[in-house]
Amino acid sequence: MLKVEIKPMSLEEAQKLGIDSWGRWGCEPSKFDWSYPEREVCYVFEGEVTVSAYGEEYEIGPGMMVTFPQGMDCVWDVKKAIRKAYKFG
């Protein structure tokens, strides 16, 4: 089963991993289906989202480094407007 990996991380630690050069994405509260054709790593600056996949729920918020595996299908339920840095591969 595909699992989401979540690691609490300070902004300073995330910047050492190069998030300043990653893409940016934001979304207002909403609910939508999403698929990951490739692996995504993201750092959440602000917001709250519940990601549901394969019977699991992942609570994601500020200060978290999150890895979504390639091939995962899920539902995003954005509770508070989210802003993140992300990269694929």
LOVO-763842 format. One record per residue (C-alpha): x, y, z; residue number from 1; residue in one letter. Coordinates in steps of 0.5 Angstrom, whole numbers, always signed. Layout:
// residues N
<atom><u>X</u><v>Y</v><w>Z</w><num>NUM</num><residuo>a</residuo></atom>
...
//
This chain:
// residues 89
<atom><u>+0</u><v>+0</v><w>+0</w><num>1</num><residuo>m</residuo></atom>
<atom><u>+2</u><v>+7</v><w>-2</w><num>2</num><residuo>l</residuo></atom>
<atom><u>+4</u><v>+11</v><w>+4</w><num>3</num><residuo>k</residuo></atom>
<atom><u>+5</u><v>+19</v><w>+6</w><num>4</num><residuo>v</residuo></atom>
<atom><u>+11</u><v>+21</v><w>+10</w><num>5</num><residuo>e</residuo></atom>
<atom><u>+10</u><v>+27</v><w>+14</w><num>6</num><residuo>i</residuo></atom>
<atom><u>+16</u><v>+30</v><w>+18</w><num>7</num><residuo>k</residuo></atom>
<atom><u>+16</u><v>+36</v><w>+22</w><num>8</num><residuo>p</residuo></atom>
<atom><u>+21</u><v>+41</v><w>+20</w><num>9</num><residuo>m</residuo></atom>
<atom><u>+23</u><v>+48</v><w>+22</w><num>10</num><residuo>s</residuo></atom>
<atom><u>+23</u><v>+53</v><w>+16</w><num>11</num><residuo>l</residuo></atom>
<atom><u>+31</u><v>+53</v><w>+17</w><num>12</num><residuo>e</residuo></atom>
<atom><u>+32</u><v>+46</v><w>+16</w><num>13</num><residuo>e</residuo></atom>
<atom><u>+27</u><v>+46</v><w>+10</w><num>14</num><residuo>a</residuo></atom>
<atom><u>+31</u><v>+52</v><w>+7</w><num>15</num><residuo>q</residuo></atom>
<atom><u>+38</u><v>+47</v><w>+8</w><num>16</num><residuo>k</residuo></atom>
<atom><u>+34</u><v>+42</v><w>+3</w><num>17</num><residuo>l</residuo></atom>
<atom><u>+33</u><v>+47</v><w>-2</w><num>18</num><residuo>g</residuo></atom>
<atom><u>+26</u><v>+49</v><w>-2</w><num>19</num><residuo>i</residuo></atom>
<atom><u>+27</u><v>+56</v><w>-4</w><num>20</num><residuo>d</residuo></atom>
<atom><u>+28</u><v>+54</v><w>-11</w><num>21</num><residuo>s</residuo></atom>
<atom><u>+22</u><v>+49</v><w>-11</w><num>22</num><residuo>w</residuo></atom>
<atom><u>+16</u><v>+51</v><w>-14</w><num>23</num><residuo>g</residuo></atom>
<atom><u>+10</u><v>+54</v><w>-10</w><num>24</num><residuo>r</residuo></atom>
<atom><u>+3</u><v>+53</v><w>-10</w><num>25</num><residuo>w</residuo></atom>
<atom><u>-3</u><v>+55</v><w>-6</w><num>26</num><residuo>g</residuo></atom>
<atom><u>-11</u><v>+53</v><w>-5</w><num>27</num><residuo>c</residuo></atom>
<atom><u>-17</u><v>+56</v><w>-2</w><num>28</num><residuo>e</residuo></atom>
<atom><u>-21</u><v>+51</v><w>+2</w><num>29</num><residuo>p</residuo></atom>
<atom><u>-24</u><v>+46</v><w>-2</w><num>30</num><residuo>s</residuo></atom>
<atom><u>-24</u><v>+39</v><w>-3</w><num>31</num><residuo>k</residuo></atom>
<atom><u>-22</u><v>+35</v><w>-9</w><num>32</num><residuo>f</residuo></atom>
<atom><u>-19</u><v>+29</v><w>-12</w><num>33</num><residuo>d</residuo></atom>
<atom><u>-12</u><v>+28</v><w>-14</w><num>34</num><residuo>w</residuo></atom>
<atom><u>-7</u><v>+23</v><w>-17</w><num>35</num><residuo>s</residuo></atom>
<atom><u>+1</u><v>+23</v><w>-17</w><num>36</num><residuo>y</residuo></atom>
<atom><u>+4</u><v>+21</v><w>-23</w><num>37</num><residuo>p</residuo></atom>
<atom><u>+11</u><v>+22</v><w>-20</w><num>38</num><residuo>e</residuo></atom>
<atom><u>+13</u><v>+23</v><w>-13</w><num>39</num><residuo>r</residuo></atom>
<atom><u>+12</u><v>+29</v><w>-10</w><num>40</num><residuo>e</residuo></atom>
<atom><u>+16</u><v>+32</v><w>-4</w><num>41</num><residuo>v</residuo></atom>
<atom><u>+13</u><v>+39</v><w>-1</w><num>42</num><residuo>c</residuo></atom>
<atom><u>+14</u><v>+43</v><w>+5</w><num>43</num><residuo>y</residuo></atom>
<atom><u>+8</u><v>+47</v><w>+8</w><num>44</num><residuo>v</residuo></atom>
<atom><u>+9</u><v>+54</v><w>+10</w><num>45</num><residuo>f</residuo></atom>
<atom><u>+1</u><v>+55</v><w>+12</w><num>46</num><residuo>e</residuo></atom>
<atom><u>-6</u><v>+52</v><w>+12</w><num>47</num><residuo>g</residuo></atom>
<atom><u>-9</u><v>+45</v><w>+14</w><num>48</num><residuo>e</residuo></atom>
<atom><u>-11</u><v>+40</v><w>+10</w><num>49</num><residuo>v</residuo></atom>
<atom><u>-13</u><v>+32</v><w>+11</w><num>50</num><residuo>t</residuo></atom>
<atom><u>-11</u><v>+28</v><w>+5</w><num>51</num><residuo>v</residuo></atom>
<atom><u>-15</u><v>+21</v><w>+5</w><num>52</num><residuo>s</residuo></atom>
<atom><u>-12</u><v>+15</v><w>+1</w><num>53</num><residuo>a</residuo></atom>
<atom><u>-13</u><v>+8</v><w>+2</w><num>54</num><residuo>y</residuo></atom>
<atom><u>-17</u><v>+8</v><w>+8</w><num>55</num><residuo>g</residuo></atom>
<atom><u>-12</u><v>+13</v><w>+12</w><num>56</num><residuo>e</residuo></atom>
<atom><u>-12</u><v>+20</v><w>+13</w><num>57</num><residuo>e</residuo></atom>
<atom><u>-6</u><v>+24</v><w>+14</w><num>58</num><residuo>y</residuo></atom>
<atom><u>-7</u><v>+31</v><w>+18</w><num>59</num><residuo>e</residuo></atom>
<atom><u>-2</u><v>+36</v><w>+14</w><num>60</num><residuo>i</residuo></atom>
<atom><u>+0</u><v>+43</v><w>+17</w><num>61</num><residuo>g</residuo></atom>
<atom><u>+5</u><v>+48</v><w>+17</w><num>62</num><residuo>p</residuo></atom>
<atom><u>+12</u><v>+46</v><w>+19</w><num>63</num><residuo>g</residuo></atom>
<atom><u>+11</u><v>+39</v><w>+15</w><num>64</num><residuo>m</residuo></atom>
<atom><u>+16</u><v>+36</v><w>+10</w><num>65</num><residuo>m</residuo></atom>
<atom><u>+11</u><v>+31</v><w>+6</w><num>66</num><residuo>v</residuo></atom>
<atom><u>+13</u><v>+26</v><w>+1</w><num>67</num><residuo>t</residuo></atom>
<atom><u>+7</u><v>+23</v><w>-3</w><num>68</num><residuo>f</residuo></atom>
<atom><u>+9</u><v>+17</v><w>-7</w><num>69</num><residuo>p</residuo></atom>
<atom><u>+9</u><v>+16</v><w>-14</w><num>70</num><residuo>q</residuo></atom>
<atom><u>+2</u><v>+13</v><w>-17</w><num>71</num><residuo>g</residuo></atom>
<atom><u>-2</u><v>+15</v><w>-11</w><num>72</num><residuo>m</residuo></atom>
<atom><u>-9</u><v>+17</v><w>-12</w><num>73</num><residuo>d</residuo></atom>
<atom><u>-12</u><v>+21</v><w>-6</w><num>74</num><residuo>c</residuo></atom>
<atom><u>-17</u><v>+26</v><w>-4</w><num>75</num><residuo>v</residuo></atom>
<atom><u>-15</u><v>+33</v><w>-1</w><num>76</num><residuo>w</residuo></atom>
<atom><u>-20</u><v>+37</v><w>+4</w><num>77</num><residuo>d</residuo></atom>
<atom><u>-17</u><v>+44</v><w>+5</w><num>78</num><residuo>v</residuo></atom>
<atom><u>-19</u><v>+46</v><w>+11</w><num>79</num><residuo>k</residuo></atom>
<atom><u>-15</u><v>+53</v><w>+12</w><num>80</num><residuo>k</residuo></atom>
<atom><u>-12</u><v>+56</v><w>+6</w><num>81</num><residuo>a</residuo></atom>
<atom><u>-5</u><v>+52</v><w>+4</w><num>82</num><residuo>i</residuo></atom>
<atom><u>+1</u><v>+55</v><w>+1</w><num>83</num><residuo>r</residuo></atom>
<atom><u>+7</u><v>+50</v><w>+0</w><num>84</num><residuo>k</residuo></atom>
<atom><u>+14</u><v>+49</v><w>-4</w><num>85</num><residuo>a</residuo></atom>
<atom><u>+14</u><v>+43</v><w>-8</w><num>86</num><residuo>y</residuo></atom>
<atom><u>+18</u><v>+39</v><w>-12</w><num>87</num><residuo>k</residuo></atom>
<atom><u>+17</u><v>+33</v><w>-17</w><num>88</num><residuo>f</residuo></atom>
<atom><u>+22</u><v>+26</v><w>-17</w><num>89</num><residuo>g</residuo></atom>
//
